[in-house]
Amino acid sequence: MTETTPNHTQTVEGWAALGPRGKITPFVFKRRATGVDDVVIKILYCGMCHTDLHYINNDWGIAMYPLVPGHEITGVVTEVGANVSEFKIEDRVGVGCLAASCLQCEFCNANEENYCEQMQFTYCGIFWDGSITYGGYSKMLVADRRYVVHVPENLPMDSAAPLLCAGITVYSPMKQHNMLQAGKKFGVVGLGGLGHVAVKLGKAFGLEVTVISTSPSKEEEAKSRLGAHNFLLSTDYEQMKKESRTLDYIIDTVSAPHSLGSVLELLKVKGILVLVGAPDKPVQVPVFPLIFGKRVVAGSVMGGIRETQEMLDLCGKHNITCDIELIKPDYINTAVERLAKNDVRYRFVIDIAQESS
């Protein structure tokens, strides 16, 4: 465990799950001494991703306890190692999902560290020194410089934090599949933490955005507040049929098991559907909409560090941030309960520096 590793000498206060489906409790632990390639960050804000919930509950059977969640981290630099030249003290920085990778495989060399077979997460990963990584539900982080990014000066640190996961998770497939073309028709399935950022990115790049949801109550939110051009109720067969073959691209952000059949029919011939949600059970993929429309179903997970910086810079240029509900640390357990019910618009962000009431 990290707290028993010899070179882990920096005491940190945080909040951890001590077992599956347990409460998040105050937790004091050790982080590694600052290495030559390290950046020490005073954490100001940390978003609460749906992935945190899966790990806290051990839904995927891979959690390691005690578990300090959090991979949507913003803060300021307080110390840098001898080899660090790209960051200086008081820089505004962010850390997302990645803590380490092999640095030498084809994916690391192509700035796609997120696909490295030895990639390790910001929490519940195994760092190079053999220690278990602890995430952003804590007051300080020691991160290797190669996995740290600059946060643009004009972006608020609290509402920028979820961009480190939600933002890059939708931006990466949009870029990789050439979706960022003004005038193209772009569908977003699900209007949650990922979906609302996809809408904002689509709007910024001049796409015609259609939100697809099972909740009729989301229509006003999608169109009036977020500026989506169209809204489709996915449970309305006639409405969905009418819009058959109208969309060039779709990003599906839903994290619950569902069928892709009716959504695939919305795509034009050769259209692309990318899955970025992570249901705990397989989704249903009917074959006829694929073979009769020459359509493609792909998957994508976050992005590399260079791409994450690119995304943040574009968000700075277009003033894109996440819609958040800012909470104090003593509200974390209530937020976890609400997150399980999707009762958040659209991301909880913990004000780490704020003393609990």
ChimeraX attribute file (.defattr): number of C-alpha atoms within 10 A of each C-alpha:
attribute: neighborCount
match mode: 1-to-1
recipient: residues
	/A:1	14
	/A:2	20
	/A:3	17
	/A:4	11
	/A:5	15
	/A:6	9
	/A:7	15
	/A:8	16
	/A:9	16
	/A:10	15
	/A:11	14
	/A:12	14
	/A:13	14
	/A:14	22
	/A:15	26
	/A:16	24
	/A:17	21
	/A:18	17
	/A:19	16
	/A:20	18
	/A:21	14
	/A:22	12
	/A:23	17
	/A:24	25
	/A:25	16
	/A:26	15
	/A:27	17
	/A:28	13
	/A:29	21
	/A:30	18
	/A:31	21
	/A:32	20
	/A:33	15
	/A:34	20
	/A:35	17
	/A:36	13
	/A:37	15
	/A:38	24
	/A:39	29
	/A:40	22
	/A:41	27
	/A:42	23
	/A:43	24
	/A:44	21
	/A:45	31
	/A:46	34
	/A:47	33
	/A:48	27
	/A:49	22
	/A:50	19
	/A:51	17
	/A:52	20
	/A:53	17
	/A:54	19
	/A:55	23
	/A:56	26
	/A:57	17
	/A:58	16
	/A:59	14
	/A:60	10
	/A:61	10
	/A:62	11
	/A:63	18
	/A:64	20
	/A:65	17
	/A:66	20
	/A:67	25
	/A:68	29
	/A:69	29
	/A:70	26
	/A:71	29
	/A:72	28
	/A:73	36
	/A:74	33
	/A:75	28
	/A:76	22
	/A:77	22
	/A:78	15
	/A:79	18
	/A:80	24
	/A:81	17
	/A:82	12
	/A:83	12
	/A:84	17
	/A:85	10
	/A:86	12
	/A:87	19
	/A:88	15
	/A:89	13
	/A:90	13
	/A:91	17
	/A:92	19
	/A:93	23
	/A:94	30
	/A:95	32
	/A:96	30
	/A:97	23
	/A:98	25
	/A:99	26
	/A:100	23
	/A:101	23
	/A:102	16
	/A:103	15
	/A:104	11
	/A:105	15
	/A:106	13
	/A:107	17
	/A:108	20
	/A:109	12
	/A:110	11
	/A:111	16
	/A:112	18
	/A:113	26
	/A:114	22
	/A:115	18
	/A:116	20
	/A:117	12
	/A:118	18
	/A:119	20
	/A:120	22
	/A:121	21
	/A:122	28
	/A:123	25
	/A:124	21
	/A:125	22
	/A:126	20
	/A:127	20
	/A:128	14
	/A:129	10
	/A:130	11
	/A:131	18
	/A:132	23
	/A:133	23
	/A:134	30
	/A:135	30
	/A:136	28
	/A:137	32
	/A:138	29
	/A:139	19
	/A:140	24
	/A:141	25
	/A:142	21
	/A:143	23
	/A:144	21
	/A:145	21
	/A:146	18
	/A:147	22
	/A:148	25
	/A:149	23
	/A:150	19
	/A:151	26
	/A:152	19
	/A:153	12
	/A:154	11
	/A:155	18
	/A:156	15
	/A:157	22
	/A:158	25
	/A:159	22
	/A:160	30
	/A:161	33
	/A:162	33
	/A:163	29
	/A:164	28
	/A:165	27
	/A:166	27
	/A:167	30
	/A:168	27
	/A:169	22
	/A:170	31
	/A:171	26
	/A:172	20
	/A:173	23
	/A:174	22
	/A:175	13
	/A:176	10
	/A:177	13
	/A:178	10
	/A:179	20
	/A:180	20
	/A:181	15
	/A:182	13
	/A:183	11
	/A:184	17
	/A:185	21
	/A:186	28
	/A:187	31
	/A:188	29
	/A:189	25
	/A:190	23
	/A:191	25
	/A:192	21
	/A:193	27
	/A:194	31
	/A:195	27
	/A:196	29
	/A:197	27
	/A:198	30
	/A:199	25
	/A:200	22
	/A:201	24
	/A:202	26
	/A:203	20
	/A:204	17
	/A:205	15
	/A:206	15
	/A:207	22
	/A:208	20
	/A:209	28
	/A:210	23
	/A:211	27
	/A:212	26
	/A:213	20
	/A:214	14
	/A:215	13
	/A:216	15
	/A:217	10
	/A:218	18
	/A:219	19
	/A:220	13
	/A:221	15
	/A:222	23
	/A:223	16
	/A:224	10
	/A:225	9
	/A:226	14
	/A:227	15
	/A:228	24
	/A:229	17
	/A:230	14
	/A:231	21
	/A:232	21
	/A:233	18
	/A:234	20
	/A:235	14
	/A:236	11
	/A:237	10
	/A:238	10
	/A:239	13
	/A:240	18
	/A:241	14
	/A:242	10
	/A:243	13
	/A:244	15
	/A:245	17
	/A:246	16
	/A:247	24
	/A:248	19
	/A:249	27
	/A:250	27
	/A:251	27
	/A:252	25
	/A:253	25
	/A:254	21
	/A:255	18
	/A:256	13
	/A:257	14
	/A:258	13
	/A:259	13
	/A:260	17
	/A:261	15
	/A:262	17
	/A:263	20
	/A:264	27
	/A:265	23
	/A:266	23
	/A:267	28
	/A:268	18
	/A:269	19
	/A:270	16
	/A:271	21
	/A:272	21
	/A:273	27
	/A:274	20
	/A:275	21
	/A:276	22
	/A:277	24
	/A:278	19
	/A:279	14
	/A:280	12
	/A:281	10
	/A:282	11
	/A:283	15
	/A:284	11
	/A:285	15
	/A:286	13
	/A:287	12
	/A:288	13
	/A:289	20
	/A:290	19
	/A:291	12
	/A:292	11
	/A:293	17
	/A:294	14
	/A:295	20
	/A:296	17
	/A:297	15
	/A:298	13
	/A:299	13
	/A:300	18
	/A:301	17
	/A:302	24
	/A:303	27
	/A:304	24
	/A:305	24
	/A:306	16
	/A:307	17
	/A:308	27
	/A:309	20
	/A:310	16
	/A:311	22
	/A:312	26
	/A:313	18
	/A:314	15
	/A:315	22
	/A:316	18
	/A:317	13
	/A:318	14
	/A:319	16
	/A:320	20
	/A:321	23
	/A:322	23
	/A:323	20
	/A:324	20
	/A:325	16
	/A:326	17
	/A:327	19
	/A:328	18
	/A:329	24
	/A:330	17
	/A:331	14
	/A:332	20
	/A:333	14
	/A:334	12
	/A:335	23
	/A:336	21
	/A:337	12
	/A:338	13
	/A:339	20
	/A:340	12
	/A:341	9
	/A:342	15
	/A:343	14
	/A:344	16
	/A:345	15
	/A:346	20
	/A:347	27
	/A:348	27
	/A:349	29
	/A:350	29
	/A:351	19
	/A:352	25
	/A:353	15
	/A:354	13
	/A:355	9
	/A:356	11
	/A:357	7
